[in-house]
Amino acid sequence: MAPRTAPDPARRNERSRSAVLTAAYELVSEVGFGKLTIEAIAARAGVGKQTIYRWWPSKGAVVFDAFLNVNGHAGHFALPDTGDLAADLKLVLRGSTDDLADPALDRTYRALSAEVLNDPAVQAEYRTRLLDPLLDVTRDRLRSARTAGALPPDTDLDFAVELLYGPLYYRWMHQLGPLTHEHADRLVDAALRALNPPAADA
């Protein structure tokens, strides 16, 4: 008689975790963040509420993990440093444009954005898991460019980041026009002109 193999807890836990993240992502897209409950996530995932609370401290934490997991970066952002600042920034801004322009993500983005404005706990999750990592890598790339002389030595990196991302999110939030790679490239070119204006004639 062949020996019985004990279940692998790690495999079981990963399967449950994946089910929770999938359920949370689907439900927030269907009902919005405000109506989403831990009970509903647990029911769809086939786990107990205590399982969710063992791994995540709040509904917001589950949703942001689910969101980052589905989008493939799990909170880890990367920005290349090829030596061509404009090309590198256009690459990352095109990626942000693609995310915001995706009809499958639009309702989830907007639901989360509303909660970020109204719930300090959700805002903290958003800053820690999504916004700050993106801004940090962008700021690091701009700092590298400043050190290399591609930007003036007095460049305000925080202001530079706002110049890059602010107009994109403004256009998306107010639905002012299509989000395209061409638009993203124009934003980068305009931001770099503002940050590195031509020298005035003597």
MOUR-V115790 format. One record per residue. N is the residue number from 1. RES is the residue in three letters. PHI is phi in whole degrees, -180 to 180 (999 if undefined). D_CENTER is the distance of its C-alpha to the mean C-alpha in Angstrom with 2 decimals. Layout:
BEGIN
{{N RES PHI D_CENTER} {N RES PHI D_CENTER}}
END
This chain:
BEGIN
{{1 MET 999 52.30} {2 ALA -71 48.89} {3 PRO -64 47.05} {4 ARG -82 44.28} {5 THR -90 40.83} {6 ALA -68 38.90} {7 PRO -59 35.47} {8 ASP -88 32.62} {9 PRO -60 30.62} {10 ALA -64 27.62} {11 ARG -65 27.52} {12 ARG -64 28.05} {13 ASN -65 25.31} {14 GLU -66 22.75} {15 ARG -64 23.97} {16 SER -66 23.63} {17 ARG -61 20.14} {18 SER -63 19.05} {19 ALA -64 20.99} {20 VAL -65 19.37} {21 LEU -64 15.77} {22 THR -65 17.07} {23 ALA -62 19.04} {24 ALA -63 16.36} {25 TYR -65 14.09} {26 GLU -65 17.27} {27 LEU -71 18.63} {28 VAL -67 15.87} {29 SER -71 15.99} {30 GLU -82 19.76} {31 VAL -115 20.58} {32 GLY 87 17.68} {33 PHE -67 16.37} {34 GLY -60 19.60} {35 LYS -92 21.91} {36 LEU -72 20.12} {37 THR -129 22.16} {38 ILE -62 22.22} {39 GLU -61 25.56} {40 ALA -68 24.23} {41 ILE -61 21.55} {42 ALA -62 24.35} {43 ALA -64 26.78} {44 ARG -69 24.71} {45 ALA -79 23.72} {46 GLY 75 27.35} {47 VAL -129 26.91} {48 GLY -86 28.17} {49 LYS -58 26.34} {50 GLN -64 27.36} {51 THR -64 25.46} {52 ILE -65 22.16} {53 TYR -68 23.11} {54 ARG -71 24.17} {55 TRP -102 20.72} {56 TRP -133 18.51} {57 PRO -80 19.72} {58 SER -159 18.46} {59 LYS -62 17.21} {60 GLY -60 13.96} {61 ALA -64 13.48} {62 VAL -63 14.34} {63 VAL -65 12.06} {64 PHE -69 8.84} {65 ASP -62 10.40} {66 ALA -64 11.29} {67 PHE -63 8.09} {68 LEU -68 6.63} {69 ASN -64 10.26} {70 VAL -67 10.79} {71 ASN -82 8.18} {72 GLY 88 10.01} {73 HIS -112 8.24} {74 ALA 47 8.68} {75 GLY 85 6.82} {76 HIS -107 8.99} {77 PHE -108 8.45} {78 ALA -135 11.72} {79 LEU -132 13.45} {80 PRO -68 17.06} {81 ASP -128 20.06} {82 THR -89 22.71} {83 GLY 96 24.71} {84 ASP -109 23.80} {85 LEU -60 21.35} {86 ALA -60 21.14} {87 ALA -63 20.50} {88 ASP -65 17.74} {89 LEU -68 15.90} {90 LYS -64 16.59} {91 LEU -62 15.07} {92 VAL -72 11.60} {93 LEU -72 11.97} {94 ARG -64 13.30} {95 GLY -63 10.33} {96 SER -63 8.17} {97 THR -62 11.43} {98 ASP -61 11.80} {99 ASP -63 8.73} {100 LEU -69 10.00} {101 ALA -85 13.50} {102 ASP -76 13.40} {103 PRO -59 15.90} {104 ALA -69 15.02} {105 LEU -102 11.55} {106 ASP -59 12.88} {107 ARG -64 14.62} {108 THR -65 11.94} {109 TYR -57 9.58} {110 ARG -69 12.80} {111 ALA -64 13.98} {112 LEU -67 11.14} {113 SER -62 11.46} {114 ALA -63 15.16} {115 GLU -69 14.99} {116 VAL -60 13.02} {117 LEU -73 15.97} {118 ASN -111 18.59} {119 ASP -126 17.85} {120 PRO -58 17.65} {121 ALA -67 16.76} {122 VAL -68 13.67} {123 GLN -60 12.81} {124 ALA -64 13.37} {125 GLU -63 11.09} {126 TYR -62 8.19} {127 ARG -64 9.38} {128 THR -72 10.13} {129 ARG -96 7.44} {130 LEU -128 4.12} {131 LEU -71 5.99} {132 ASP -60 8.97} {133 PRO -60 8.23} {134 LEU -67 6.93} {135 LEU -68 9.95} {136 ASP -63 12.13} {137 VAL -70 12.24} {138 THR -69 12.84} {139 ARG -62 15.44} {140 ASP -63 17.00} {141 ARG -67 17.50} {142 LEU -66 19.06} {143 ARG -63 21.19} {144 SER -62 22.42} {145 ALA -67 23.37} {146 ARG -64 25.15} {147 THR -63 27.05} {148 ALA -80 28.05} {149 GLY 90 29.38} {150 ALA -79 27.02} {151 LEU -131 26.16} {152 PRO -59 28.74} {153 PRO -64 29.20} {154 ASP -98 28.58} {155 THR -60 25.13} {156 ASP -82 23.02} {157 LEU -68 19.68} {158 ASP -65 17.91} {159 PHE -65 19.53} {160 ALA -62 18.66} {161 VAL -63 14.89} {162 GLU -64 15.53} {163 LEU -61 17.70} {164 LEU -76 15.14} {165 TYR -92 12.17} {166 GLY -55 14.34} {167 PRO -63 16.41} {168 LEU -65 13.74} {169 TYR -72 12.19} {170 TYR -63 15.84} {171 ARG -64 16.96} {172 TRP -70 14.47} {173 MET -59 15.13} {174 HIS -99 18.84} {175 GLN 52 19.10} {176 LEU -85 21.22} {177 GLY 171 21.23} {178 PRO -66 19.77} {179 LEU -102 16.57} {180 THR -131 17.97} {181 HIS -65 17.91} {182 GLU -62 21.03} {183 HIS -65 19.48} {184 ALA -60 16.64} {185 ASP -64 19.51} {186 ARG -64 21.54} {187 LEU -63 18.96} {188 VAL -63 18.90} {189 ASP -61 22.69} {190 ALA -66 23.22} {191 ALA -64 21.12} {192 LEU -68 23.02} {193 ARG -65 26.29} {194 ALA -69 25.67} {195 LEU -79 24.85} {196 ASN -134 27.70} {197 PRO -67 30.42} {198 PRO -65 33.64} {199 ALA -65 36.45} {200 ALA -70 38.93} {201 ASP -64 42.37} {202 ALA -69 44.89}}
END
